[in-house]
């Protein structure tokens, strides 16, 4: 099933409020946040054998990747906002 179908209502809401690109980026952030929560829950059960207070190394890599993706998406949204603000000032 496609993300465009699974998150249809959420996409429509955010695309209406923010425009197509920024709306899709906002939904992407939501999807990543949901995934981060699920991986975090899984990390409670899959802890490192060397250090029981932290998730297993593979989960640490997944968590880092998700957080990095969220940071990139957030920076893209900020850049789009700056570009939009710059265009509005030129008018």
HTML snippet that shows the backbone in 3Dmol.js (N, CA, C, O; Angstrom):
<script src="https://3Dmol.org/build/3Dmol-min.js"></script>
<div id="view" style="width:600px;height:400px;position:relative"></div>
<script>
const pdb = `
ATOM      1  N   UNK A   1       0.845  -1.175   0.000  1.00  0.00           N
ATOM      2  CA  UNK A   1       0.000   0.000   0.000  1.00  0.00           C
ATOM      3  C   UNK A   1       0.897   1.246   0.000  1.00  0.00           C
ATOM      4  O   UNK A   1       1.972   1.243   0.600  1.00  0.00           O
ATOM      5  N   UNK A   2       0.464   2.265  -0.649  1.00  0.00           N
ATOM      6  CA  UNK A   2       1.231   3.501  -0.809  1.00  0.00           C
ATOM      7  C   UNK A   2       1.040   4.441   0.377  1.00  0.00           C
ATOM      8  O   UNK A   2      -0.030   4.493   0.983  1.00  0.00           O
ATOM      9  N   UNK A   3       2.082   5.170   0.689  1.00  0.00           N
ATOM     10  CA  UNK A   3       2.006   6.185   1.752  1.00  0.00           C
ATOM     11  C   UNK A   3       0.945   7.227   1.407  1.00  0.00           C
ATOM     12  O   UNK A   3       0.307   7.796   2.293  1.00  0.00           O
ATOM     13  N   UNK A   4       0.766   7.468   0.114  1.00  0.00           N
ATOM     14  CA  UNK A   4      -0.224   8.471  -0.304  1.00  0.00           C
ATOM     15  C   UNK A   4      -1.641   8.005   0.006  1.00  0.00           C
ATOM     16  O   UNK A   4      -2.539   8.829   0.179  1.00  0.00           O
ATOM     17  N   UNK A   5      -1.846   6.710   0.078  1.00  0.00           N
ATOM     18  CA  UNK A   5      -3.154   6.170   0.440  1.00  0.00           C
ATOM     19  C   UNK A   5      -3.263   6.003   1.959  1.00  0.00           C
ATOM     20  O   UNK A   5      -4.273   6.363   2.564  1.00  0.00           O
ATOM     21  N   UNK A   6      -2.203   5.450   2.562  1.00  0.00           N
ATOM     22  CA  UNK A   6      -2.213   5.190   4.002  1.00  0.00           C
ATOM     23  C   UNK A   6      -2.383   6.469   4.822  1.00  0.00           C
ATOM     24  O   UNK A   6      -3.079   6.469   5.837  1.00  0.00           O
ATOM     25  N   UNK A   7      -1.762   7.531   4.394  1.00  0.00           N
ATOM     26  CA  UNK A   7      -1.787   8.792   5.145  1.00  0.00           C
ATOM     27  C   UNK A   7      -2.505   9.897   4.368  1.00  0.00           C
ATOM     28  O   UNK A   7      -2.154  11.072   4.466  1.00  0.00           O
ATOM     29  N   UNK A   8      -3.507   9.501   3.602  1.00  0.00           N
ATOM     30  CA  UNK A   8      -4.227  10.425   2.719  1.00  0.00           C
ATOM     31  C   UNK A   8      -4.756  11.655   3.444  1.00  0.00           C
ATOM     32  O   UNK A   8      -4.525  12.783   3.009  1.00  0.00           O
ATOM     33  N   UNK A   9      -5.463  11.441   4.545  1.00  0.00           N
ATOM     34  CA  UNK A   9      -6.059  12.568   5.272  1.00  0.00           C
ATOM     35  C   UNK A   9      -4.998  13.493   5.843  1.00  0.00           C
ATOM     36  O   UNK A   9      -5.120  14.716   5.772  1.00  0.00           O
ATOM     37  N   UNK A  10      -3.966  12.903   6.405  1.00  0.00           N
ATOM     38  CA  UNK A  10      -2.883  13.696   6.989  1.00  0.00           C
ATOM     39  C   UNK A  10      -2.162  14.493   5.900  1.00  0.00           C
ATOM     40  O   UNK A  10      -1.845  15.666   6.094  1.00  0.00           O
ATOM     41  N   UNK A  11      -1.903  13.855   4.758  1.00  0.00           N
ATOM     42  CA  UNK A  11      -1.251  14.544   3.642  1.00  0.00           C
ATOM     43  C   UNK A  11      -2.101  15.708   3.148  1.00  0.00           C
ATOM     44  O   UNK A  11      -1.586  16.806   2.933  1.00  0.00           O
ATOM     45  N   UNK A  12      -3.385  15.478   2.970  1.00  0.00           N
ATOM     46  CA  UNK A  12      -4.271  16.551   2.500  1.00  0.00           C
ATOM     47  C   UNK A  12      -4.252  17.733   3.458  1.00  0.00           C
ATOM     48  O   UNK A  12      -4.186  18.885   3.031  1.00  0.00           O
ATOM     49  N   UNK A  13      -4.309  17.445   4.751  1.00  0.00           N
ATOM     50  CA  UNK A  13      -4.323  18.507   5.759  1.00  0.00           C
ATOM     51  C   UNK A  13      -3.042  19.337   5.696  1.00  0.00           C
ATOM     52  O   UNK A  13      -3.094  20.564   5.610  1.00  0.00           O
ATOM     53  N   UNK A  14      -1.890  18.661   5.738  1.00  0.00           N
ATOM     54  CA  UNK A  14      -0.626  19.389   5.767  1.00  0.00           C
ATOM     55  C   UNK A  14      -0.314  20.060   4.432  1.00  0.00           C
ATOM     56  O   UNK A  14       0.238  21.160   4.412  1.00  0.00           O
ATOM     57  N   UNK A  15      -0.660  19.413   3.313  1.00  0.00           N
ATOM     58  CA  UNK A  15      -0.430  20.035   2.007  1.00  0.00           C
ATOM     59  C   UNK A  15      -1.287  21.290   1.855  1.00  0.00           C
ATOM     60  O   UNK A  15      -0.841  22.273   1.263  1.00  0.00           O
ATOM     61  N   UNK A  16      -2.493  21.266   2.375  1.00  0.00           N
ATOM     62  CA  UNK A  16      -3.355  22.449   2.327  1.00  0.00           C
ATOM     63  C   UNK A  16      -2.772  23.579   3.163  1.00  0.00           C
ATOM     64  O   UNK A  16      -2.762  24.733   2.736  1.00  0.00           O
ATOM     65  N   UNK A  17      -2.282  23.240   4.366  1.00  0.00           N
ATOM     66  CA  UNK A  17      -1.759  24.268   5.272  1.00  0.00           C
ATOM     67  C   UNK A  17      -0.400  24.808   4.829  1.00  0.00           C
ATOM     68  O   UNK A  17      -0.129  26.000   4.976  1.00  0.00           O
ATOM     69  N   UNK A  18       0.462  23.930   4.284  1.00  0.00           N
ATOM     70  CA  UNK A  18       1.853  24.301   4.067  1.00  0.00           C
ATOM     71  C   UNK A  18       2.303  24.285   2.618  1.00  0.00           C
ATOM     72  O   UNK A  18       3.417  24.710   2.313  1.00  0.00           O
ATOM     73  N   UNK A  19       1.471  23.812   1.737  1.00  0.00           N
ATOM     74  CA  UNK A  19       1.892  23.602   0.347  1.00  0.00           C
ATOM     75  C   UNK A  19       2.324  22.148   0.170  1.00  0.00           C
ATOM     76  O   UNK A  19       2.559  21.430   1.141  1.00  0.00           O
ATOM     77  N   UNK A  20       2.421  21.740  -1.073  1.00  0.00           N
ATOM     78  CA  UNK A  20       2.686  20.328  -1.366  1.00  0.00           C
ATOM     79  C   UNK A  20       4.010  19.846  -0.788  1.00  0.00           C
ATOM     80  O   UNK A  20       4.037  18.867  -0.043  1.00  0.00           O
ATOM     81  N   UNK A  21       5.100  20.515  -1.117  1.00  0.00           N
ATOM     82  CA  UNK A  21       6.423  20.043  -0.695  1.00  0.00           C
ATOM     83  C   UNK A  21       6.566  20.044   0.825  1.00  0.00           C
ATOM     84  O   UNK A  21       6.955  19.038   1.418  1.00  0.00           O
ATOM     85  N   UNK A  22       6.256  21.157   1.441  1.00  0.00           N
ATOM     86  CA  UNK A  22       6.407  21.251   2.895  1.00  0.00           C
ATOM     87  C   UNK A  22       5.424  20.339   3.617  1.00  0.00           C
ATOM     88  O   UNK A  22       5.755  19.786   4.666  1.00  0.00           O
ATOM     89  N   UNK A  23       4.224  20.173   3.075  1.00  0.00           N
ATOM     90  CA  UNK A  23       3.247  19.275   3.676  1.00  0.00           C
ATOM     91  C   UNK A  23       3.720  17.832   3.658  1.00  0.00           C
ATOM     92  O   UNK A  23       3.559  17.103   4.637  1.00  0.00           O
ATOM     93  N   UNK A  24       4.302  17.428   2.542  1.00  0.00           N
ATOM     94  CA  UNK A  24       4.826  16.061   2.447  1.00  0.00           C
ATOM     95  C   UNK A  24       6.022  15.872   3.367  1.00  0.00           C
ATOM     96  O   UNK A  24       6.189  14.805   3.957  1.00  0.00           O
ATOM     97  N   UNK A  25       6.844  16.884   3.491  1.00  0.00           N
ATOM     98  CA  UNK A  25       7.967  16.799   4.419  1.00  0.00           C
ATOM     99  C   UNK A  25       7.469  16.699   5.860  1.00  0.00           C
ATOM    100  O   UNK A  25       8.043  15.967   6.666  1.00  0.00           O
ATOM    101  N   UNK A  26       6.414  17.425   6.185  1.00  0.00           N
ATOM    102  CA  UNK A  26       5.854  17.369   7.535  1.00  0.00           C
ATOM    103  C   UNK A  26       5.316  15.974   7.845  1.00  0.00           C
ATOM    104  O   UNK A  26       5.517  15.456   8.944  1.00  0.00           O
ATOM    105  N   UNK A  27       4.639  15.375   6.885  1.00  0.00           N
ATOM    106  CA  UNK A  27       4.133  14.011   7.089  1.00  0.00           C
ATOM    107  C   UNK A  27       5.298  13.032   7.187  1.00  0.00           C
ATOM    108  O   UNK A  27       5.242  12.071   7.954  1.00  0.00           O
ATOM    109  N   UNK A  28       6.346  13.272   6.416  1.00  0.00           N
ATOM    110  CA  UNK A  28       7.539  12.428   6.514  1.00  0.00           C
ATOM    111  C   UNK A  28       8.129  12.479   7.910  1.00  0.00           C
ATOM    112  O   UNK A  28       8.546  11.454   8.449  1.00  0.00           O
ATOM    113  N   UNK A  29       8.165  13.663   8.497  1.00  0.00           N
ATOM    114  CA  UNK A  29       8.648  13.796   9.868  1.00  0.00           C
ATOM    115  C   UNK A  29       7.776  13.000  10.831  1.00  0.00           C
ATOM    116  O   UNK A  29       8.281  12.350  11.746  1.00  0.00           O
ATOM    117  N   UNK A  30       6.474  13.055  10.622  1.00  0.00           N
ATOM    118  CA  UNK A  30       5.560  12.288  11.475  1.00  0.00           C
ATOM    119  C   UNK A  30       5.805  10.785  11.349  1.00  0.00           C
ATOM    120  O   UNK A  30       5.800  10.063  12.345  1.00  0.00           O
ATOM    121  N   UNK A  31       6.020  10.321  10.113  1.00  0.00           N
ATOM    122  CA  UNK A  31       6.281   8.897   9.879  1.00  0.00           C
ATOM    123  C   UNK A  31       7.581   8.486  10.562  1.00  0.00           C
ATOM    124  O   UNK A  31       7.649   7.433  11.196  1.00  0.00           O
ATOM    125  N   UNK A  32       8.607   9.316  10.430  1.00  0.00           N
ATOM    126  CA  UNK A  32       9.880   9.015  11.079  1.00  0.00           C
ATOM    127  C   UNK A  32       9.762   9.037  12.602  1.00  0.00           C
ATOM    128  O   UNK A  32      10.373   8.219  13.288  1.00  0.00           O
ATOM    129  N   UNK A  33       8.982   9.968  13.121  1.00  0.00           N
ATOM    130  CA  UNK A  33       8.783  10.031  14.570  1.00  0.00           C
ATOM    131  C   UNK A  33       8.066   8.775  15.066  1.00  0.00           C
ATOM    132  O   UNK A  33       8.427   8.221  16.104  1.00  0.00           O
ATOM    133  N   UNK A  34       7.061   8.333  14.331  1.00  0.00           N
ATOM    134  CA  UNK A  34       6.368   7.091  14.689  1.00  0.00           C
ATOM    135  C   UNK A  34       7.334   5.905  14.659  1.00  0.00           C
ATOM    136  O   UNK A  34       7.314   5.055  15.549  1.00  0.00           O
ATOM    137  N   UNK A  35       8.172   5.858  13.636  1.00  0.00           N
ATOM    138  CA  UNK A  35       9.150   4.777  13.519  1.00  0.00           C
ATOM    139  C   UNK A  35      10.159   4.833  14.653  1.00  0.00           C
ATOM    140  O   UNK A  35      10.560   3.801  15.192  1.00  0.00           O
ATOM    141  N   UNK A  36      10.563   6.030  15.006  1.00  0.00           N
ATOM    142  CA  UNK A  36      11.512   6.215  16.103  1.00  0.00           C
ATOM    143  C   UNK A  36      10.932   5.681  17.413  1.00  0.00           C
ATOM    144  O   UNK A  36      11.636   5.047  18.199  1.00  0.00           O
ATOM    145  N   UNK A  37       9.664   5.939  17.637  1.00  0.00           N
ATOM    146  CA  UNK A  37       9.009   5.439  18.851  1.00  0.00           C
ATOM    147  C   UNK A  37       8.956   3.918  18.861  1.00  0.00           C
ATOM    148  O   UNK A  37       9.191   3.294  19.896  1.00  0.00           O
ATOM    149  N   UNK A  38       8.648   3.320  17.713  1.00  0.00           N
ATOM    150  CA  UNK A  38       8.589   1.858  17.641  1.00  0.00           C
ATOM    151  C   UNK A  38       9.961   1.224  17.858  1.00  0.00           C
ATOM    152  O   UNK A  38      10.084   0.224  18.565  1.00  0.00           O
ATOM    153  N   UNK A  39      10.979   1.803  17.251  1.00  0.00           N
ATOM    154  CA  UNK A  39      12.332   1.275  17.435  1.00  0.00           C
ATOM    155  C   UNK A  39      12.770   1.465  18.885  1.00  0.00           C
ATOM    156  O   UNK A  39      13.434   0.599  19.455  1.00  0.00           O
ATOM    157  N   UNK A  40      12.402   2.587  19.475  1.00  0.00           N
ATOM    158  CA  UNK A  40      12.724   2.827  20.878  1.00  0.00           C
ATOM    159  C   UNK A  40      12.082   1.792  21.789  1.00  0.00           C
ATOM    160  O   UNK A  40      12.707   1.319  22.737  1.00  0.00           O
ATOM    161  N   UNK A  41      10.833   1.441  21.500  1.00  0.00           N
ATOM    162  CA  UNK A  41      10.159   0.404  22.287  1.00  0.00           C
ATOM    163  C   UNK A  41      10.858  -0.935  22.117  1.00  0.00           C
ATOM    164  O   UNK A  41      11.031  -1.686  23.077  1.00  0.00           O
ATOM    165  N   UNK A  42      11.256  -1.222  20.889  1.00  0.00           N
ATOM    166  CA  UNK A  42      11.957  -2.475  20.619  1.00  0.00           C
ATOM    167  C   UNK A  42      13.308  -2.498  21.344  1.00  0.00           C
ATOM    168  O   UNK A  42      13.764  -3.551  21.789  1.00  0.00           O
ATOM    169  N   UNK A  43      13.940  -1.328  21.456  1.00  0.00           N
ATOM    170  CA  UNK A  43      15.223  -1.219  22.125  1.00  0.00           C
ATOM    171  C   UNK A  43      15.173  -1.578  23.595  1.00  0.00           C
ATOM    172  O   UNK A  43      16.195  -1.933  24.181  1.00  0.00           O
ATOM    173  N   UNK A  44      14.013  -1.493  24.193  1.00  0.00           N
ATOM    174  CA  UNK A  44      13.870  -1.887  25.599  1.00  0.00           C
ATOM    175  C   UNK A  44      14.157  -3.381  25.754  1.00  0.00           C
ATOM    176  O   UNK A  44      14.698  -3.809  26.773  1.00  0.00           O
ATOM    177  N   UNK A  45      13.799  -4.161  24.757  1.00  0.00           N
ATOM    178  CA  UNK A  45      13.955  -5.607  24.826  1.00  0.00           C
ATOM    179  C   UNK A  45      15.258  -6.102  24.209  1.00  0.00           C
ATOM    180  O   UNK A  45      15.737  -7.183  24.550  1.00  0.00           O
ATOM    181  N   UNK A  46      15.829  -5.318  23.305  1.00  0.00           N
ATOM    182  CA  UNK A  46      17.064  -5.719  22.625  1.00  0.00           C
ATOM    183  C   UNK A  46      18.199  -4.824  23.089  1.00  0.00           C
ATOM    184  O   UNK A  46      18.598  -3.899  22.382  1.00  0.00           O
ATOM    185  N   UNK A  47      18.707  -5.095  24.257  1.00  0.00           N
ATOM    186  CA  UNK A  47      19.772  -4.266  24.823  1.00  0.00           C
ATOM    187  C   UNK A  47      21.126  -4.877  24.511  1.00  0.00           C
ATOM    188  O   UNK A  47      21.235  -6.063  24.200  1.00  0.00           O
ATOM    189  N   UNK A  48      22.141  -4.057  24.599  1.00  0.00           N
ATOM    190  CA  UNK A  48      23.506  -4.491  24.376  1.00  0.00           C
ATOM    191  C   UNK A  48      23.926  -5.448  25.489  1.00  0.00           C
ATOM    192  O   UNK A  48      23.658  -5.205  26.665  1.00  0.00           O
ATOM    193  N   UNK A  49      24.586  -6.537  25.104  1.00  0.00           N
ATOM    194  CA  UNK A  49      25.054  -7.486  26.120  1.00  0.00           C
ATOM    195  C   UNK A  49      26.218  -6.905  26.917  1.00  0.00           C
ATOM    196  O   UNK A  49      26.425  -7.282  28.071  1.00  0.00           O
ATOM    197  N   UNK A  50      26.973  -5.999  26.319  1.00  0.00           N
ATOM    198  CA  UNK A  50      28.092  -5.365  27.014  1.00  0.00           C
ATOM    199  C   UNK A  50      27.644  -4.254  27.940  1.00  0.00           C
ATOM    200  O   UNK A  50      28.198  -4.057  29.022  1.00  0.00           O
ATOM    201  N   UNK A  51      26.623  -3.529  27.488  1.00  0.00           N
ATOM    202  CA  UNK A  51      26.138  -2.392  28.274  1.00  0.00           C
ATOM    203  C   UNK A  51      24.611  -2.452  28.295  1.00  0.00           C
ATOM    204  O   UNK A  51      23.965  -1.922  27.391  1.00  0.00           O
ATOM    205  N   UNK A  52      24.029  -3.082  29.299  1.00  0.00           N
ATOM    206  CA  UNK A  52      22.571  -3.289  29.330  1.00  0.00           C
ATOM    207  C   UNK A  52      21.749  -2.002  29.360  1.00  0.00           C
ATOM    208  O   UNK A  52      20.534  -2.052  29.169  1.00  0.00           O
ATOM    209  N   UNK A  53      22.368  -0.878  29.589  1.00  0.00           N
ATOM    210  CA  UNK A  53      21.624   0.379  29.652  1.00  0.00           C
ATOM    211  C   UNK A  53      21.381   1.028  28.305  1.00  0.00           C
ATOM    212  O   UNK A  53      20.689   2.044  28.229  1.00  0.00           O
ATOM    213  N   UNK A  54      21.934   0.466  27.239  1.00  0.00           N
ATOM    214  CA  UNK A  54      21.773   1.063  25.906  1.00  0.00           C
ATOM    215  C   UNK A  54      21.236   0.010  24.937  1.00  0.00           C
ATOM    216  O   UNK A  54      21.396  -1.188  25.169  1.00  0.00           O
ATOM    217  N   UNK A  55      20.604   0.454  23.859  1.00  0.00           N
ATOM    218  CA  UNK A  55      20.095  -0.506  22.867  1.00  0.00           C
ATOM    219  C   UNK A  55      21.242  -1.245  22.165  1.00  0.00           C
ATOM    220  O   UNK A  55      22.392  -0.808  22.206  1.00  0.00           O
ATOM    221  N   UNK A  56      20.916  -2.346  21.535  1.00  0.00           N
ATOM    222  CA  UNK A  56      21.896  -3.099  20.749  1.00  0.00           C
ATOM    223  C   UNK A  56      22.459  -2.208  19.644  1.00  0.00           C
ATOM    224  O   UNK A  56      21.822  -1.235  19.239  1.00  0.00           O
ATOM    225  N   UNK A  57      23.648  -2.541  19.162  1.00  0.00           N
ATOM    226  CA  UNK A  57      24.337  -1.698  18.174  1.00  0.00           C
ATOM    227  C   UNK A  57      23.525  -1.494  16.903  1.00  0.00           C
ATOM    228  O   UNK A  57      23.511  -0.394  16.350  1.00  0.00           O
ATOM    229  N   UNK A  58      22.850  -2.534  16.433  1.00  0.00           N
ATOM    230  CA  UNK A  58      22.061  -2.367  15.214  1.00  0.00           C
ATOM    231  C   UNK A  58      20.909  -1.383  15.433  1.00  0.00           C
ATOM    232  O   UNK A  58      20.585  -0.597  14.543  1.00  0.00           O
ATOM    233  N   UNK A  59      20.303  -1.425  16.598  1.00  0.00           N
ATOM    234  CA  UNK A  59      19.224  -0.475  16.893  1.00  0.00           C
ATOM    235  C   UNK A  59      19.779   0.940  17.050  1.00  0.00           C
ATOM    236  O   UNK A  59      19.125   1.908  16.664  1.00  0.00           O
ATOM    237  N   UNK A  60      20.970   1.063  17.608  1.00  0.00           N
ATOM    238  CA  UNK A  60      21.588   2.380  17.719  1.00  0.00           C
ATOM    239  C   UNK A  60      21.792   2.982  16.328  1.00  0.00           C
ATOM    240  O   UNK A  60      21.581   4.179  16.132  1.00  0.00           O
ATOM    241  N   UNK A  61      22.204   2.153  15.362  1.00  0.00           N
ATOM    242  CA  UNK A  61      22.411   2.630  13.996  1.00  0.00           C
ATOM    243  C   UNK A  61      21.092   3.063  13.357  1.00  0.00           C
ATOM    244  O   UNK A  61      21.036   4.082  12.670  1.00  0.00           O
ATOM    245  N   UNK A  62      20.039   2.292  13.584  1.00  0.00           N
ATOM    246  CA  UNK A  62      18.721   2.648  13.044  1.00  0.00           C
ATOM    247  C   UNK A  62      18.227   3.955  13.675  1.00  0.00           C
ATOM    248  O   UNK A  62      17.735   4.837  12.971  1.00  0.00           O
ATOM    249  N   UNK A  63      18.357   4.077  14.980  1.00  0.00           N
ATOM    250  CA  UNK A  63      17.930   5.294  15.673  1.00  0.00           C
ATOM    251  C   UNK A  63      18.698   6.510  15.163  1.00  0.00           C
ATOM    252  O   UNK A  63      18.118   7.573  14.943  1.00  0.00           O
ATOM    253  N   UNK A  64      20.003   6.346  14.977  1.00  0.00           N
ATOM    254  CA  UNK A  64      20.827   7.446  14.474  1.00  0.00           C
ATOM    255  C   UNK A  64      20.377   7.832  13.058  1.00  0.00           C
ATOM    256  O   UNK A  64      20.265   9.015  12.739  1.00  0.00           O
ATOM    257  N   UNK A  65      20.120   6.822  12.212  1.00  0.00           N
ATOM    258  CA  UNK A  65      19.668   7.097  10.840  1.00  0.00           C
ATOM    259  C   UNK A  65      18.339   7.825  10.798  1.00  0.00           C
ATOM    260  O   UNK A  65      18.167   8.759  10.015  1.00  0.00           O
ATOM    261  N   UNK A  66      17.404   7.410  11.628  1.00  0.00           N
ATOM    262  CA  UNK A  66      16.095   8.067  11.673  1.00  0.00           C
ATOM    263  C   UNK A  66      16.240   9.505  12.169  1.00  0.00           C
ATOM    264  O   UNK A  66      15.650  10.424  11.601  1.00  0.00           O
ATOM    265  N   UNK A  67      17.017   9.695  13.217  1.00  0.00           N
ATOM    266  CA  UNK A  67      17.231  11.055  13.733  1.00  0.00           C
ATOM    267  C   UNK A  67      17.925  11.941  12.709  1.00  0.00           C
ATOM    268  O   UNK A  67      17.587  13.117  12.573  1.00  0.00           O
ATOM    269  N   UNK A  68      18.901  11.380  11.983  1.00  0.00           N
ATOM    270  CA  UNK A  68      19.592  12.151  10.945  1.00  0.00           C
ATOM    271  C   UNK A  68      18.626  12.541   9.823  1.00  0.00           C
ATOM    272  O   UNK A  68      18.662  13.668   9.329  1.00  0.00           O
ATOM    273  N   UNK A  69      17.760  11.597   9.423  1.00  0.00           N
ATOM    274  CA  UNK A  69      16.776  11.891   8.373  1.00  0.00           C
ATOM    275  C   UNK A  69      15.820  12.986   8.824  1.00  0.00           C
ATOM    276  O   UNK A  69      15.476  13.875   8.044  1.00  0.00           O
ATOM    277  N   UNK A  70      15.387  12.922  10.089  1.00  0.00           N
ATOM    278  CA  UNK A  70      14.495  13.962  10.607  1.00  0.00           C
ATOM    279  C   UNK A  70      15.183  15.327  10.572  1.00  0.00           C
ATOM    280  O   UNK A  70      14.558  16.331  10.229  1.00  0.00           O
ATOM    281  N   UNK A  71      16.460  15.362  10.926  1.00  0.00           N
ATOM    282  CA  UNK A  71      17.203  16.617  10.919  1.00  0.00           C
ATOM    283  C   UNK A  71      17.304  17.189   9.503  1.00  0.00           C
ATOM    284  O   UNK A  71      17.143  18.394   9.308  1.00  0.00           O
ATOM    285  N   UNK A  72      17.568  16.332   8.521  1.00  0.00           N
ATOM    286  CA  UNK A  72      17.637  16.786   7.130  1.00  0.00           C
ATOM    287  C   UNK A  72      16.290  17.310   6.641  1.00  0.00           C
ATOM    288  O   UNK A  72      16.229  18.344   5.976  1.00  0.00           O
ATOM    289  N   UNK A  73      15.225  16.607   6.963  1.00  0.00           N
ATOM    290  CA  UNK A  73      13.890  17.041   6.544  1.00  0.00           C
ATOM    291  C   UNK A  73      13.534  18.368   7.190  1.00  0.00           C
ATOM    292  O   UNK A  73      13.002  19.260   6.529  1.00  0.00           O
ATOM    293  N   UNK A  74      13.823  18.505   8.476  1.00  0.00           N
ATOM    294  CA  UNK A  74      13.534  19.764   9.167  1.00  0.00           C
ATOM    295  C   UNK A  74      14.320  20.911   8.544  1.00  0.00           C
ATOM    296  O   UNK A  74      13.793  22.014   8.401  1.00  0.00           O
ATOM    297  N   UNK A  75      15.578  20.664   8.170  1.00  0.00           N
ATOM    298  CA  UNK A  75      16.368  21.732   7.555  1.00  0.00           C
ATOM    299  C   UNK A  75      15.836  22.081   6.170  1.00  0.00           C
ATOM    300  O   UNK A  75      15.873  23.244   5.769  1.00  0.00           O
ATOM    301  N   UNK A  76      15.341  21.085   5.434  1.00  0.00           N
ATOM    302  CA  UNK A  76      14.738  21.355   4.122  1.00  0.00           C
ATOM    303  C   UNK A  76      13.471  22.195   4.277  1.00  0.00           C
ATOM    304  O   UNK A  76      13.225  23.106   3.487  1.00  0.00           O
ATOM    305  N   UNK A  77      12.676  21.889   5.290  1.00  0.00           N
ATOM    306  CA  UNK A  77      11.465  22.676   5.538  1.00  0.00           C
ATOM    307  C   UNK A  77      11.815  24.118   5.904  1.00  0.00           C
ATOM    308  O   UNK A  77      11.154  25.055   5.456  1.00  0.00           O
ATOM    309  N   UNK A  78      12.851  24.291   6.714  1.00  0.00           N
ATOM    310  CA  UNK A  78      13.281  25.643   7.084  1.00  0.00           C
ATOM    311  C   UNK A  78      13.769  26.405   5.858  1.00  0.00           C
ATOM    312  O   UNK A  78      13.481  27.591   5.702  1.00  0.00           O
ATOM    313  N   UNK A  79      14.510  25.718   4.986  1.00  0.00           N
ATOM    314  CA  UNK A  79      15.008  26.367   3.768  1.00  0.00           C
ATOM    315  C   UNK A  79      13.852  26.766   2.858  1.00  0.00           C
ATOM    316  O   UNK A  79      13.859  27.860   2.294  1.00  0.00           O
ATOM    317  N   UNK A  80      12.871  25.900   2.709  1.00  0.00           N
ATOM    318  CA  UNK A  80      11.692  26.242   1.907  1.00  0.00           C
ATOM    319  C   UNK A  80      10.965  27.449   2.497  1.00  0.00           C
ATOM    320  O   UNK A  80      10.481  28.311   1.763  1.00  0.00           O
ATOM    321  N   UNK A  81      10.893  27.504   3.818  1.00  0.00           N
ATOM    322  CA  UNK A  81      10.242  28.642   4.486  1.00  0.00           C
ATOM    323  C   UNK A  81      11.026  29.930   4.229  1.00  0.00           C
ATOM    324  O   UNK A  81      10.435  30.978   3.967  1.00  0.00           O
ATOM    325  N   UNK A  82      12.365  29.848   4.304  1.00  0.00           N
ATOM    326  CA  UNK A  82      13.202  31.034   4.033  1.00  0.00           C
ATOM    327  C   UNK A  82      13.026  31.497   2.597  1.00  0.00           C
ATOM    328  O   UNK A  82      12.924  32.695   2.332  1.00  0.00           O
ATOM    329  N   UNK A  83      12.991  30.539   1.664  1.00  0.00           N
ATOM    330  CA  UNK A  83      12.808  30.894   0.257  1.00  0.00           C
ATOM    331  C   UNK A  83      11.448  31.542   0.032  1.00  0.00           C
ATOM    332  O   UNK A  83      11.332  32.512  -0.716  1.00  0.00           O
ATOM    333  N   UNK A  84      10.436  31.011   0.672  1.00  0.00           N
ATOM    334  CA  UNK A  84       9.093  31.568   0.547  1.00  0.00           C
ATOM    335  C   UNK A  84       9.052  32.990   1.129  1.00  0.00           C
ATOM    336  O   UNK A  84       8.458  33.892   0.538  1.00  0.00           O
ATOM    337  N   UNK A  85       9.689  33.175   2.287  1.00  0.00           N
ATOM    338  CA  UNK A  85       9.719  34.499   2.920  1.00  0.00           C
ATOM    339  C   UNK A  85      10.480  35.488   2.036  1.00  0.00           C
ATOM    340  O   UNK A  85      10.079  36.646   1.917  1.00  0.00           O
ATOM    341  N   UNK A  86      11.577  35.039   1.415  1.00  0.00           N
ATOM    342  CA  UNK A  86      12.343  35.898   0.522  1.00  0.00           C
ATOM    343  C   UNK A  86      11.564  36.275  -0.714  1.00  0.00           C
ATOM    344  O   UNK A  86      11.679  37.405  -1.189  1.00  0.00           O
ATOM    345  N   UNK A  87      10.776  35.366  -1.247  1.00  0.00           N
ATOM    346  CA  UNK A  87       9.938  35.638  -2.416  1.00  0.00           C
ATOM    347  C   UNK A  87       8.846  36.633  -2.059  1.00  0.00           C
ATOM    348  O   UNK A  87       8.534  37.529  -2.843  1.00  0.00           O
ATOM    349  N   UNK A  88       8.267  36.476  -0.877  1.00  0.00           N
ATOM    350  CA  UNK A  88       7.197  37.394  -0.453  1.00  0.00           C
ATOM    351  C   UNK A  88       7.724  38.797  -0.244  1.00  0.00           C
ATOM    352  O   UNK A  88       7.019  39.769  -0.517  1.00  0.00           O
ATOM    353  N   UNK A  89       8.958  38.923   0.237  1.00  0.00           N
ATOM    354  CA  UNK A  89       9.532  40.256   0.448  1.00  0.00           C
ATOM    355  C   UNK A  89       9.817  40.953  -0.874  1.00  0.00           C
ATOM    356  O   UNK A  89       9.715  42.176  -0.971  1.00  0.00           O
ATOM    357  N   UNK A  90      10.180  40.163  -1.906  1.00  0.00           N
ATOM    358  CA  UNK A  90      10.496  40.750  -3.195  1.00  0.00           C
ATOM    359  C   UNK A  90       9.257  41.313  -3.877  1.00  0.00           C
ATOM    360  O   UNK A  90       9.361  42.208  -4.715  1.00  0.00           O
ATOM    361  N   UNK A  91       8.107  40.803  -3.529  1.00  0.00           N
ATOM    362  CA  UNK A  91       6.862  41.281  -4.142  1.00  0.00           C
ATOM    363  C   UNK A  91       6.530  42.583  -3.518  1.00  0.00           C
ATOM    364  O   UNK A  91       5.520  43.194  -3.865  1.00  0.00           O
TER     365      UNK A  91
END
`;
const viewer = $3Dmol.createViewer("view");
viewer.addModel(pdb, "pdb");
viewer.setStyle({}, {cartoon: {color: "spectrum"}});
viewer.zoomTo();
viewer.render();
</script>
